[in-house]
Amino acid sequence: TVEDIPATPDGRVDTAALEARLGPDVAAVMITNPNTCGLFERDLKRISDAVHAAGGYVYCDGANFNAIVGKVRPGDLG
């Protein structure tokens, strides 16, 4: 099943809510960066590390992928 993760008041991923939902039944997390509001996710590395530690994969939305190249090194995200 797909579950939405809530946003913080500033429009970014609520990392505490995400981390609370991670566990052995989570296969992957899909993240759009920049998000629908046009905001870059400041905690992308933290999110990626947490998902990987739980045994899941992180999928970045390809339509917005070009926007992060030059800001981050995607390989560093695992």
C-alpha positions as a printed NumPy array, in Angstrom:
array([[  0.   ,   0.   ,   0.   ],
       [  1.041,   3.583,  -0.543],
       [  1.103,   5.983,   2.386],
       [  1.501,   9.734,   2.226],
       [  3.987,  11.362,   4.558],
       [  2.823,  14.717,   5.908],
       [  4.638,  17.959,   5.268],
       [  5.928,  20.396,   7.849],
       [  4.444,  23.889,   8.027],
       [  7.244,  25.123,   5.753],
       [  6.223,  22.607,   3.053],
       [  8.956,  20.01 ,   3.36 ],
       [  8.946,  16.328,   4.404],
       [  8.132,  15.748,   8.063],
       [ 11.193,  13.602,   8.777],
       [  9.92 ,  12.539,  12.213],
       [  6.704,  11.211,  10.644],
       [  8.698,   9.459,   7.922],
       [ 11.115,   7.86 ,  10.373],
       [  8.192,   6.696,  12.551],
       [  6.721,   4.803,   9.594],
       [  9.945,   3.099,   8.506],
       [ 10.274,  -0.591,   9.219],
       [ 10.779,  -3.978,   7.602],
       [  7.589,  -3.654,   5.557],
       [  8.74 ,  -0.472,   3.754],
       [ 10.13 ,  -1.28 ,   0.322],
       [ 10.785,   2.223,  -0.956],
       [ 10.149,   5.928,  -0.597],
       [  9.482,   8.135,  -3.607],
       [ 10.447,  11.758,  -3.202],
       [  9.958,  14.686,  -5.537],
       [ 12.747,  17.232,  -5.222],
       [ 12.106,  20.071,  -5.657],
       [  8.627,  19.283,  -4.411],
       [  5.302,  20.353,  -5.866],
       [  5.667,  23.726,  -4.126],
       [  9.058,  24.241,  -5.805],
       [ 10.964,  23.791,  -2.542],
       [ 14.199,  21.848,  -2.318],
       [ 14.234,  19.192,   0.378],
       [ 16.95 ,  20.194,   2.867],
       [ 16.943,  16.807,   4.612],
       [ 17.312,  14.571,   1.556],
       [ 20.501,  12.951,   2.871],
       [ 18.889,  12.281,   6.276],
       [ 15.803,  10.845,   4.573],
       [ 17.909,   8.672,   2.287],
       [ 20.055,   7.378,   5.149],
       [ 16.987,   6.539,   7.263],
       [ 15.23 ,   4.689,   4.427],
       [ 18.366,   2.727,   3.565],
       [ 18.92 ,   1.846,   7.243],
       [ 15.404,   0.377,   7.274],
       [ 16.259,  -1.738,   4.22 ],
       [ 14.317,   0.34 ,   1.696],
       [ 15.13 ,   2.137,  -1.522],
       [ 14.78 ,   5.819,  -2.367],
       [ 13.317,   6.76 ,  -5.732],
       [ 13.698,  10.354,  -6.9  ],
       [ 11.132,  11.717,  -9.31 ],
       [ 12.909,  11.857, -12.679],
       [ 10.978,  14.889, -13.921],
       [ 12.584,  17.005, -11.235],
       [ 15.917,  15.198, -11.096],
       [ 17.677,  17.767, -13.284],
       [ 16.876,  20.438, -10.706],
       [ 18.996,  18.759,  -8.016],
       [ 22.011,  17.969, -10.191],
       [ 24.538,  20.633,  -9.381],
       [ 23.044,  21.092,  -5.915],
       [ 23.829,  17.605,  -4.635],
       [ 25.807,  14.629,  -5.829],
       [ 23.139,  11.933,  -6.326],
       [ 25.691,   9.172,  -5.764],
       [ 26.204,  10.436,  -2.214],
       [ 22.549,   9.657,  -1.524],
       [ 23.135,   5.962,  -2.079]])
